[in-house]
Amino acid sequence: MKESIDVVGGLVTPAAQDGIAAGTLAPACGRCRTERGMVSAEWAVGIIAAIAIAGVLLSVVTSGPVESAILKFILLVIKHFAVGLG
């Protein structure tokens, strides 16, 4: 008798059947292939979002007032370290 037990989206085969070894997890309805594609799509959306955020940050940081403030801060830090060394 060939029995199969449904376990979270797969089939655990207690006895070898249809070329599947005993005790292995077989995909149900071929969902493994489509899930891999969804993972790739999610990564692509995440990468595009990260690039968009980086572009916005770059435009903000290189704007006149922000760039000037950052430069003043860096020069102030360098000045304090130079005073501490001398």
C-alpha positions as CSV (number, residue, x, y, z in Angstrom):
1,M,0.0,0.0,0.0
2,K,1.4,3.4,-1.0
3,E,0.6,6.1,1.6
4,S,1.7,9.6,1.6
5,I,1.5,12.2,4.4
6,D,1.0,15.9,3.6
7,V,3.6,18.0,5.5
8,V,3.6,21.8,5.0
9,G,3.5,22.0,1.2
10,G,5.2,18.7,0.5
11,L,4.7,14.9,0.6
12,V,6.7,12.7,2.8
13,T,6.7,9.2,1.3
14,P,7.0,6.4,3.8
15,A,7.8,3.9,1.1
16,A,9.6,4.4,-2.2
17,Q,7.2,5.3,-4.9
18,D,7.5,6.7,-8.4
19,G,11.3,7.0,-8.2
20,I,11.2,9.0,-5.0
21,A,13.3,7.6,-2.1
22,A,11.6,6.6,1.1
23,G,11.3,9.5,3.7
24,T,12.1,12.3,1.2
25,L,10.2,15.5,0.9
26,A,8.6,15.8,-2.6
27,P,7.3,19.2,-3.8
28,A,3.5,19.4,-4.0
29,C,2.1,20.8,-7.3
30,G,5.5,22.1,-8.4
31,R,5.3,25.1,-6.1
32,C,9.0,25.1,-5.4
33,R,9.8,26.6,-8.8
34,T,7.3,29.5,-8.5
35,E,8.5,30.3,-4.9
36,R,12.1,30.6,-6.2
37,G,10.9,33.1,-8.7
38,M,9.0,35.2,-6.1
39,V,12.1,35.3,-4.0
40,S,14.1,36.7,-7.0
41,A,11.4,39.2,-7.7
42,E,11.4,40.4,-4.0
43,W,15.2,40.8,-4.2
44,A,14.9,42.8,-7.4
45,V,12.3,45.1,-5.8
46,G,14.4,45.5,-2.7
47,I,17.5,46.4,-4.8
48,I,15.6,49.0,-6.8
49,A,14.2,50.5,-3.6
50,A,17.7,50.7,-2.1
51,I,19.1,52.4,-5.2
52,A,16.2,54.9,-5.1
53,I,16.9,55.7,-1.5
54,A,20.6,56.0,-2.2
55,G,19.9,58.5,-5.0
56,V,17.7,60.6,-2.7
57,L,20.4,60.6,0.0
58,L,23.0,61.5,-2.5
59,S,21.0,64.5,-3.8
60,V,20.3,65.7,-0.3
61,V,24.0,65.4,0.8
62,T,25.3,67.1,-2.2
63,S,22.9,70.0,-2.0
64,G,24.5,73.3,-1.1
65,P,23.6,73.9,2.6
66,V,24.0,70.2,3.6
67,E,27.3,69.8,1.9
68,S,28.6,73.0,3.5
69,A,27.5,71.8,7.0
70,I,29.1,68.4,6.5
71,L,32.4,70.1,5.3
72,K,32.4,72.4,8.3
73,F,31.9,69.5,10.7
74,I,34.7,67.4,9.1
75,L,37.0,70.4,9.3
76,L,36.1,71.0,12.9
77,V,36.9,67.4,13.8
78,I,40.2,67.5,12.0
79,K,41.0,70.8,13.8
80,H,40.3,69.3,17.2
81,F,42.4,66.2,16.5
82,A,45.3,68.5,15.2
83,V,45.1,70.5,18.4
84,G,45.2,67.4,20.5
85,L,48.3,66.1,18.7
86,G,50.3,69.3,18.8
